[in-house]
């Protein structure tokens, strides 16, 4: 039995209304709640002119097979007009394991590029000037190590660290909430994040040290309100931990960025992004007492929602992505990645990746949505939704603070339990037919997908493993041992780990070796209590 519009709810549980008027916005003061674009509280955007003078950065996530394979894809995307590189690593690298680790068998290069050594990073960016390109790296538990590799390659190229531009995801807290790609316990894990913040604050002024990621939280099944709240409170934890290290809030705040998922509920996603800026501005100014206006800005990257893409009728994914991309732009994102239509079937093919980029280019150059900043401002519906999702986020903040904060809430399993419960409710709505998915629950056909898929061969893994074994057999053994010993000593002394990791990278220590050495000191983590 179909539901009436009055009975429908959006993905955060808000009931729909056939008509929204001024009485639904409440005591709404546009001067206070909205301001103007580029002015506190930045609801309308972090820049006064937004896209009129400069478009959002068009990034395309890329990474598969060997470093050479991905290097060629990088160069292809740059020729097609992408404005920044965004690197996907394979599962062994994400988990801090080497390509020749027995647990890496069958996974090398499959869901991203395999990077186990400085040599791999060198090949990944061969022929690409790191002083001229902005690079994003989606890496978390071993983030400090991959940053060390990147720094070493830049130094080999003669590029000063002050010229490096890009973003290290480096958001370990969301791994404990959703993605489960952690290695060390929460406390030393956050300590490593602060190490990178401290090092980059001193040496890499144009590098974004953390991209606090709601994307993976949402993909795991969180609602829009949960994504907003969990992401922002994780960001608050990194700021608080950095201040406790002795860092100045205004020195670190401008290098923390955010990554949000853009899902199907068009107006709710726009409201979420607007509310995020408003909450963060008040938090940085009023709670952390940041004095510089730039410290109050929430700068964001958005990615269209991979979890909404379907194996059935994959061409429909082009349409989903286009609407999601428009929501991200109307919500005021600073950079955007559009998913490829074939991502539920395999890693993106060259053709699919190009179509995803063309989606952004059509949006930017043909629709004229860039001509007016925050064109939905003042809409009763949008402002009501912005207020509602902000209020829901604050209610979640209160729950977490009542548990003692983010780290105690992780130990209690709060985040994972909340996400799992929402994911279950969402799946029930799909299974019952209450939530429709075109091509899956409705408008179904029996045709098999006719999409050319990118295949990663076993030969790729074999070659990567052979190269790594050769490296381990030929490197300077004494220099390598000394570098690992320094990692062990610095970890035990609670020192900043970045100098030791850079030294080890240059001594051809591998990701797995450096992670295992730190694990000897920091310990491992089994995921905490079951709920």
Secondary structure by P-SEA (a helix, b strand, c coil): ccccccccccccbbbbbcccccccccccccccccccccccccccccccccccccccccccccccccaaaaaaaaaaaaaacccbbbbbbccccccccccccccccccccccbbbbccaaaaaaaacccccccbbbbbbcccaaaaaaaaaaaaaaaaccccccbbbbbcccccccccccccccccaaaaaaaaaaaaaaaaccccccccccccaaaaaaacccaaaaaaaaaaaaaaaaaaaaaaccccccccccbbbbbbbccaaaaaaaaaaaaaaaaaaaacccccccccccccccbbbbccccccccccccaaaaaaaaaaaaaaaacccbbbbbccccccccccaaaaaaaaaaaaaaacccccccccccccccaaaaaaaaaaaaaaaaaaaaaaaaccaaaaaaaaaaaaaaaaaaaaaaaaaaacccccccccccccccccccccccccaaaaaaaaaaaaaaaacccaaaaaaaaaaaaaaaaacccaaaaaaaaaaacccaaaaaaaaaaccccccccccc
